Amino acid sequence: MTDKYELISEEYIKDVHAEGKLLRHRKSGARIALLSNDDENKVFNIAFRTPPKNSTGVAHIIEHTVLCGSRKFPLKDPFVELVKGSLNTFLNALTYPDKTMFPVASCNDTDFQNLMDVYLDAVFFPNIYKNEKIFRQEGWHYQLENREDPLTYNGVVYNEMKGVFSSADEVLDRAVFNTLFPDTPYGVESGGDPEVIPDLTYEEFLDFHRKYYHPSNCYIYLYGNMDMEEKLEWLDREYLSRFDRIPVESEIPMQKPFSEVKDVTMSYPVLDSEPERDNTYLSVNTVVGDYSDVTLNIAFSVLEYVLLDAPGAPVKQALLDAGIGRDVEGAYNDGILQPFFSVIAKNANAEDKDRFLSVVHDTLEKLAEEGLDTLAIASGINYFEFRFREADYAQFPKGLIYGMDLFDSWLYDEGKPFEYLKELDAFEELKKQNGTGYFENLIRRYLLSNNHAAVVTLKPEKGLAARREKAAAEKLAAYKASLSDEELDAMVAGTKALKEYQESEDSEEALNSLPMLSRKDIDRKTPLHPDTEQIRVNDTTYLRHHYFTNGIAYLTLLFDTAKVPDELVPYLGILKNMLGVVDTEHYTYGRLFHEINARTGGINFGLQVLPTEKGLDDSKGYRMFGVKAKYLYSEKDFVFEMIQEILKTSKFNDKKRLHEILASTRAGMEQAIPAAGHTSAAKRALSYQSLLSAWTEKTTGIDQFRLVKDLDEHFEEKADNLIENLQKLMKIVFRPENLTVSVTAEEEGFDGIEEEILSLEENLCTDPFEEGSFDWKPEQKNEGFKTSGQVQFVAQAGNYRKDGYEYTGAFRILRMILNYDYLWMNLRVLGGAYGCMSSFKRSGDSYLVSYRDPHLKNTLDVYAGLPEYLRKFDADEKAMTKYIIGTISEMDTPMTASSRGSFALNCWFAGLTEKDFQQERDEVLDAEAEDIRALADPVASVLAARNICVIGSESSVDKHADLFRKIESLT
């Protein structure tokens, strides 16, 4: 180890199969943690403790702005240039209540080194000191284009947080944090409160960076297969040696326990059309120890699962039985200095608060006295242990998640970075403690005899959003009225200057400063080799995907729903939420759930659309009901037994249980649809023209939400019909002739599967039934959905194949150009929207959509200008190479064993082979500017369809009513 660093400790961390080392840079004081293993997906992260003192969002704004140019890389937005021209597998920055992280990942050694260099220069030597416009663009600024215009606020973070504060769940989260820890940084909003953000001055912003963005306050993490000595020498030479160690006061103080429980009531906005009745959030939140006890923290995650998350969980069930809230959920909030446990009743009423607290307390007291269900505890422990061992984080590199887990202890004790990577011993300890009274004692100590708690009630208030908008407008108008003509002229000039800066292009010198790969650095051969072996078992297709899975089998059963009558299609969405959480012949629903999770990684039910014929014809595609399970090979028989139990014997005659599930589903969708408004709007816009999208919308989208809401509100009169429809679907869907089986495993994992398929076939329904079909006709609705939020999600969709245009790999490059150039510049940089997305599928289905957007009509105008932009598109070899590398980066995202199996399954249905992916890759790698210009007409065809859907603020949707055929409230 180089003498520039002090080796504090080293150990082999068997749980994550890595060699861990903890270092301190002698000169600068930088803390460094290394995890060395054979993972080629390398990760770098530099983080800082950034405790805010107020709710101006300074930590959040700093996170955005340091990535807007630096000493060595003086571009306006090197972050975007990196996305366009890097082979990264992860690239982002994240603000937390007490820290800010800048993580990157890549499998390419040169690219990884480049990413490290850009990020380190950004955090230590940003251009924020040279150019105040960076702060104004990303944080907040006054906007006044003409003297007679109304004065407004704008800024990326400002608009992002307006969107965040539009969500009742987010408002509750922040209220709980602020109430439990009033004397610490957790007592303010690190992301920024939109009402407070404009109080932040440029100098205060710079002072925050000066104080906290120093190596003495930093935490550096390196993970994967690399020469750590080389990386450490480079870190010292290029960055750390330039700084001397200084004292930085950034410790997060402990909140002193309360002498009595706090009680707070707040409001959140709802539309005038929304009811205030049954719309209150009731919560009780209790601080649990601190970060340092890993076993305690895992134990409380298990308690959350047992008490509140699992079907029939006792605290949740007691509240539902008492009629308090339509949905009840729990949360164990760790990853902070003092974790806390929450019980939340949604869609409740304020007058039920005392009863809510009484039911929670009495239920916990009874459980502590009589004992918890040991099977439920075993199920919870296995659930979390399975997830930890599997380390499958979907598209996120596991090294990235490990690096984030480090901070659960490292941020608060610099000598202990690896505590939360060593959890297997804790799981074993908890298994031994099951049934000994350990968990019951935790309930007594932390949940029943603990005054460090807060009761937070969040009440709906009609007109609140409008009043806030009016108050902000009046404040701005009064401020504008106080300005002299000279000051107004200066403000107009400032707005113009900012816009000119935003529209200006980086110099050639600045662009050349950013390191980038060349096309020859990219392997021309596609890594996409869908590995599928097809076998027939009787009349069932059995697909085997051979991948290393570390002893875990991933099973998928797909049932074709093509014969489901049109009127029953929406009820497929209901059915998927019922299976596995209602009684069966041999199990109550709670016992069923715990039996499954005690022995497997879970059995889940869902709906899936699978295009056919390479996805080129939207009218042809499979609409499937899926059953998915993951399990150790030894549990194969048990898994198939449980699946048969559910598919053959599920009971829908318990109306009370059905109503509970509907109410919970409704509450979840009320939160999820506006929270992911960009996805909801894009799906809805596509459904105006696409059969598969229309089916998805009816079963999982806004149409499905409307059905769930209607059934919940009129349950007594519609329950019998609901039960009848669910029973019909069970007979129509779960039949041998509808079944396709897919298994991803190593060779050992396929043993005995064919026998299980035969047994399953014998137990599926074969009764005759009246066949139907999804008889859908396109209908352009062009809807505006009003919410109580203050931002918009603006989607426009179409299909280029309907006008005869063909798919080409250039569409993948186009997506990169739009998301990080044309749309990014016009919607985010100039418009202040938090995000923008686009998609162009093989089927021709395509969309453009904005995210947390202050505009509506202006955004549609930006979309309308896209064909002309493409016709004039020009890019030299370097620019095209950058777009191509960024595109390949998205195409080459490493996949887990599970995702490889899912990918191979999708390819089999679509008829896609390695040859197709090689052709697409060749088209991307060989693309030139003319290939992008050639997409102008297909894109014009997409926009000409004029399929528009907007989810947005009431005032904005009403203002642009002429754009819509129908306007209604979302909820």
Sequence and secondary structure as in RCSB ss.txt:
>XXXX:A:sequence
MTDKYELISEEYIKDVHAEGKLLRHRKSGARIALLSNDDENKVFNIAFRTPPKNSTGVAHIIEHTVLCGSRKFPL
KDPFVELVKGSLNTFLNALTYPDKTMFPVASCNDTDFQNLMDVYLDAVFFPNIYKNEKIFRQEGWHYQLENREDP
LTYNGVVYNEMKGVFSSADEVLDRAVFNTLFPDTPYGVESGGDPEVIPDLTYEEFLDFHRKYYHPSNCYIYLYGN
MDMEEKLEWLDREYLSRFDRIPVESEIPMQKPFSEVKDVTMSYPVLDSEPERDNTYLSVNTVVGDYSDVTLNIAF
SVLEYVLLDAPGAPVKQALLDAGIGRDVEGAYNDGILQPFFSVIAKNANAEDKDRFLSVVHDTLEKLAEEGLDTL
AIASGINYFEFRFREADYAQFPKGLIYGMDLFDSWLYDEGKPFEYLKELDAFEELKKQNGTGYFENLIRRYLLSN
NHAAVVTLKPEKGLAARREKAAAEKLAAYKASLSDEELDAMVAGTKALKEYQESEDSEEALNSLPMLSRKDIDRK
TPLHPDTEQIRVNDTTYLRHHYFTNGIAYLTLLFDTAKVPDELVPYLGILKNMLGVVDTEHYTYGRLFHEINART
GGINFGLQVLPTEKGLDDSKGYRMFGVKAKYLYSEKDFVFEMIQEILKTSKFNDKKRLHEILASTRAGMEQAIPA
AGHTSAAKRALSYQSLLSAWTEKTTGIDQFRLVKDLDEHFEEKADNLIENLQKLMKIVFRPENLTVSVTAEEEGF
DGIEEEILSLEENLCTDPFEEGSFDWKPEQKNEGFKTSGQVQFVAQAGNYRKDGYEYTGAFRILRMILNYDYLWM
NLRVLGGAYGCMSSFKRSGDSYLVSYRDPHLKNTLDVYAGLPEYLRKFDADEKAMTKYIIGTISEMDTPMTASSR
GSFALNCWFAGLTEKDFQQERDEVLDAEAEDIRALADPVASVLAARNICVIGSESSVDKHADLFRKIESLT
>XXXX:A:secstr
  TTEEEEEEEEEGGGTEEEEEEEETTT  EEEEEESS SSEEEEEEEE   SSSS HHHHHHHHTTS BSS   
S HHHHHHHH  EEEE  EE SSEEEEEEEESSHHHHHHHHHHHHHHHHSBGGGT HHHHHHHT EEE SSTTS 
 EEE HHHHHHHHHTT HHHHHHHHHHHHH TTSGGGS SS  TTTGGG  HHHHHHHHHHHSSGGGEEEEEEES
S HHHHHHHHHHHTGGG                SS EEEEEEEEE TTS STT EEEEEEEE S TT HHHHHHH
HHHHIIIIISTT HHHHHHHHTT  SEEEEEEE SSSS EEEEEEEEE GGGHHHHHHHHHHHHHHHHHH   HH
HHHHHHHHHHHHHHH   TTS HHHHHHHHHHHHHTT TT SSGGG  HHHHHHHHHHTTTTHHHHHIIIIIIS 
  EEEEEEEEEETHHHHHHHHHHHHHHHHHHTS HHHHHHHHHHHHHHHHHHH    HHHHHHS    GGGS SS
 S     EEEEETTEEEEEEE   TTEEEEEEEEE TTS GGGHHHHHHHHHHTTSS  SS  HHHHHHHHHHHS
S EEEEEEEEE GGGT TTSEEEEEEEEEEEEGGGHHHHHHHHHHHHHH     HHHHHHHHHHHHHHHHHHHHH
THHHHHHHHHHHTT HHHHHHHHHHSHHHHHHHHHHHHTHHHHHHHHHHHHHHHHHHHS GGGEEEEEEE GGGG
TTHHHHHHHHHHHS                  EEEEESSSSBEEEEEEEGGGGT    THHHHHHHHIIIIIHII
IIIITT  SEEEEEE TTSEEEEEEESBS SHHHHHHHHTHHHHHHT    HHHHHHHHHHHHHHHT    HHHH
HHHHHHHHHHT  HHHHHHHHHHHHT  HHHHHTTHHHHHHHHHT EEEEEEEHHHHHHTGGG SEEEE  
